[in-house]
């Protein structure tokens, strides 16, 4: 399941893209427009800044800007940055211990296929597509 963190990150990115401006947008403004707690958005925008998806400008007149064009952001990259995992089962997590049942697991290929579909689907959708 996609958490509120991932969903709100997408909404924040959409809000910035909709403004289509070179002027930084204050987080308070985004929070009010999106009806999301500013405090919660602060934790989300920190991830987006660290991942270089948005740029923060401090001081008077400061706020946030996209670092690229809306068509250059996939929903997948936003979710990968904000979600702990998009993997359906623990045994397919990156770095997971090999499951002792892996060789005879009848459902492993199904879960891998599901994960591939999810990544392919979100990888093809851009912020521009959602505008």
C-alpha positions in Angstrom: 0.0 0.0 0.0 1.2 3.5 -0.8 1.4 5.6 2.3 0.2 9.2 2.8 3.9 10.2 2.6 4.1 9.0 -1.0 0.7 10.3 -2.0 1.3 13.7 -0.4 4.7 13.9 -2.1 3.0 13.5 -5.5 0.5 16.2 -4.6 3.2 18.6 -3.5 5.1 18.0 -6.8 1.9 18.6 -8.7 1.2 21.8 -6.8 4.6 23.1 -7.7 4.2 22.1 -11.3 0.8 23.7 -11.6 2.2 27.0 -10.5 4.6 26.9 -13.5 6.8 29.7 -12.0 10.4 30.5 -11.3 9.3 32.1 -8.0 9.7 29.8 -4.9 6.4 28.7 -3.4 6.2 28.8 0.4 5.4 25.5 2.1 2.6 27.2 4.0 0.9 28.1 0.7 1.2 24.5 -0.6 -0.1 23.1 2.7 -3.1 25.4 2.6 -3.9 24.6 -1.0 -3.5 20.9 -0.5 -5.2 20.8 2.9 -2.1 19.0 4.4 -0.4 19.8 7.7 2.6 22.0 7.1 4.5 20.0 9.7 3.9 16.8 7.8 4.8 18.4 4.5 8.1 19.6 6.1 9.2 16.0 6.6 8.2 15.1 3.0 9.8 18.1 1.4 13.0 17.3 3.2 13.1 13.9 1.4 12.4 15.6 -1.9 15.2 18.1 -1.4 17.7 15.4 -0.3 16.7 13.5 -3.5 17.2 16.7 -5.6 13.6 16.6 -6.9 12.9 20.0 -5.5 15.1 22.9 -4.4 14.5 24.9 -1.2 15.2 28.7 -1.1 15.5 30.2 2.4 14.8 33.6 3.6 12.2 36.2 2.8 10.5 35.2 -0.5 11.8 31.7 -0.1 10.0 28.4 -0.7 10.4 25.5 -3.1 10.8 24.9 -6.8 11.0 21.9 -9.0 14.5 21.2 -10.2 13.3 19.8 -13.6 10.4 20.0 -16.0 7.2 18.2 -14.9 7.6 15.7 -17.8 11.0 14.6 -16.4 9.6 13.3 -13.1 8.1 9.8 -13.0 5.7 8.9 -10.2 8.0 5.9 -9.6 11.0 8.0 -8.7 8.9 10.0 -6.2 7.5 6.9 -4.6 10.9 5.2 -4.4 12.2 8.3 -2.6 9.3 8.6 -0.1 8.2 5.0 0.5 10.2 2.5 2.5 9.4 -0.1 -0.1 7.3 -0.8 -3.1 8.0 -4.5 -3.0 5.0 -6.8 -2.4 6.8 -9.4 -0.3 9.8 -9.4 2.0 11.8 -12.0 0.2 12.0 -9.7 -2.9 13.3 -6.7 -0.9 16.7 -5.6 -2.0 19.3 -7.1 0.4 16.8 -9.6 1.9 18.1 -12.9 3.1 17.5 -15.7 0.6 14.4 -17.5 1.6 15.0 -21.2 2.2 11.8 -22.0 0.2 12.9 -19.9 -2.8 13.7 -22.8 -5.1 10.4 -24.5 -4.6 8.2 -21.5 -4.0 5.2 -21.6 -6.4 4.2 -18.0 -5.8 7.6 -16.2 -6.1 7.2 -15.5 -9.9 3.7 -14.2 -9.3 5.0 -11.6 -6.7 8.0 -10.7 -8.9 5.6 -10.2 -11.8 3.3 -8.0 -9.7 6.3 -5.9 -8.6 7.5 -5.5 -12.2 4.0 -4.4 -13.3 3.9 -1.8 -10.5 7.3 -0.4 -11.3 6.5 -0.3 -15.1 3.1 1.3 -14.4 4.4 4.1 -12.1 7.6 4.5 -14.2 5.5 5.5 -17.3 3.4 8.2 -15.5 5.0 11.6 -15.2 3.9 14.7 -13.2 3.1 16.3 -16.5 0.7 13.4 -17.3 -1.1 14.1 -14.0 -1.5 17.8 -14.8 
